[in-house]
Amino acid sequence: MAPGTSSLEIVDMKFRDLATYSCVANFPGSRVLELRVDVNISQNSVSPPVLAVPPGGQAVSVREGGNIDLVCLVVDGKPRPPILWSRIEKDLLMPSGTTTMETPDGRLRLKNVTRDMMGAYRCQTAPYNGLNIKRREAQVQLNVQYPPILDTVNPDTRSRNYQMVTLRCTVIRSFPTRLIDIRWFRNGELIRMPMPDLKETPELKFKLEPNNNGSYECRVSNSAGTSTCSFNVSAQPYNAEFYFDTPNPVRIQKGNNYSYNLQWTQREPEATDRIIGYWINVRTNKQNVLSKQIDLKGKEPEKGVLLSHTISDLRIPLSYEVRLAPITTYSTGEYASRVIQYSEPYTYPRPSDHVCGFGDDRICGFSQDRSDVFDWTRQNHLTQNPKRSANTGPETDRSGTKEGYYMYIEASRPRTEGDKARLLSPLFNVTSVRGPKGSGRVPYCVSFYYHMKGKHIGSLNVLLRVRSIASVDSVVWSKSGQQGPGWRKASFDISPSGPFRYESGRPPLQPR
């Protein structure tokens, strides 16, 4: 309060407090020694308020998105108090997000009304109306009109041809609740039919035929607007669902090719006409490499039962997009798509058939020797280190593709003389088959491609380690110095006396 001012607050004022109140101010030493102000509080200056809702305002309606005023008027009372608005249901907030809203003139102005605002509102006088009396209050009901809220039952309806189909559109709620129109459409055109019972759940029954597959709509209206249920009705089979956990789907073929065992299940095979086959499309780099029909030869797909097809002549190490669509007598389903990737087939290695192209990051069970100085790296033209020494290393894999992988070591700087990098093969078990002329040792062929280009290439060595009482290492192949810009093939036989593995890169590389 500012200096030189004063106030009197009457708490819990009652009618007996009606009187004349005097405020006296003293000014010692001034020409005006005293100043007096009288304030008369009487029944004429203070009276209880009277609250009223205008005729027809007890219940008001508005369409969703519109504007509306809720009105409570103070028709009598001195001084006239402001009006507080709140929801009758205690858990509901006002549109402002608060529990109450104050209006000086008793008009609650609501804009862009939503159905959440519908309900009963309380209006009441504010507590500072001059007298400590019970609050006056009234109620106003707000009704928000909105189109029907619908539930489309089975929007994707599939059936066999020449069977009865029922489409159902359930009205969950609407305001007003009374429906005024229900209409059905097929592919945008009105279906002429008797006027349905507006009190029943809207539904349409018909026999599905090849010429009446398509898009169906049910349009339901009340006085506030129209809502739509949409259906797609067809005898088209459901799509195939790929199985991604096929064990060892890749098989190596001749000529740097591989095959892939594709597996899938058919979703709801009994829902539509009998499935007689599948269209399969295989492509890479947006170019088709295979497109044909898979004939089931009279075998019908069963729900949850795996179907298989082997895709042959795929090129190592390329990936392919495979698209598959079921076929019935009347239609073809939508294509399901997946990508298949080459990975090294890996089981417990057998020397007789173990083949590795390093296309898989598991590198066929090979491992780095932890006792060496540096490691081999798996790379291709796309992943190679751009800072590797110039005029060294291959540009492609041995088949001529830039996507193909190989194992690589940098023999130039920072390598120094005596550095070693060793790659260990898996452990191979010898078989019980006897060797030639009754020998107990079985010969095995080891074959690989190598690329040795560069001034300081050093030496590449293959050692054989046989497990016995003591492990024995022996050099079975070696090559030193630059061997030209191309891939070369090395082949040699070994006749181990027990379980064995071989190592690449030992004795040490010898850069100059």
Beta strands, then each sheet from edge to edge (+ up, - down):
strand 1: 19-26
strand 2: 34-41
strand 3: 47-52
strand 4: 59-63
strand 5: 68-71
strand 6: 73-78
strand 7: 83-87
strand 8: 101-103
strand 9: 107-110
strand 10: 119-125
strand 11: 137-153
strand 12: 156-158
strand 13: 164-175
strand 14: 181-186
strand 15: 189-190
strand 16: 203-207
strand 17: 214-222
strand 18: 225-234
strand 19: 240-242
strand 20: 250-253
strand 21: 257-266
strand 22: 275-284
strand 23: 287-295
strand 24: 307-315
strand 25: 320-328
strand 26: 336-340
strand 27: 367-368
strand 28: 377-379
strand 29: 406-408
strand 30: 423-424
strand 31: 444-450
strand 32: 459-466
strand 33: 472-480
strand 34: 488-494
strand 35: 500-504
sheet 1: 1+ 2-
sheet 2: 3+ 6-
sheet 3: 4+ 11+ 10- 7+ 8-
sheet 4: 4+ 11+ 13- 16+
sheet 5: 5+ 9-
sheet 6: 12+ 18+ 17- 14+ 15-
sheet 7: 19+ 21- 20+
sheet 8: 19+ 21- 24+
sheet 9: 23+ 22- 25+ 26-
sheet 10: 27+ 30- 35+ 32- 33+
sheet 11: 28+ 29-
sheet 12: 31+ 34-
end
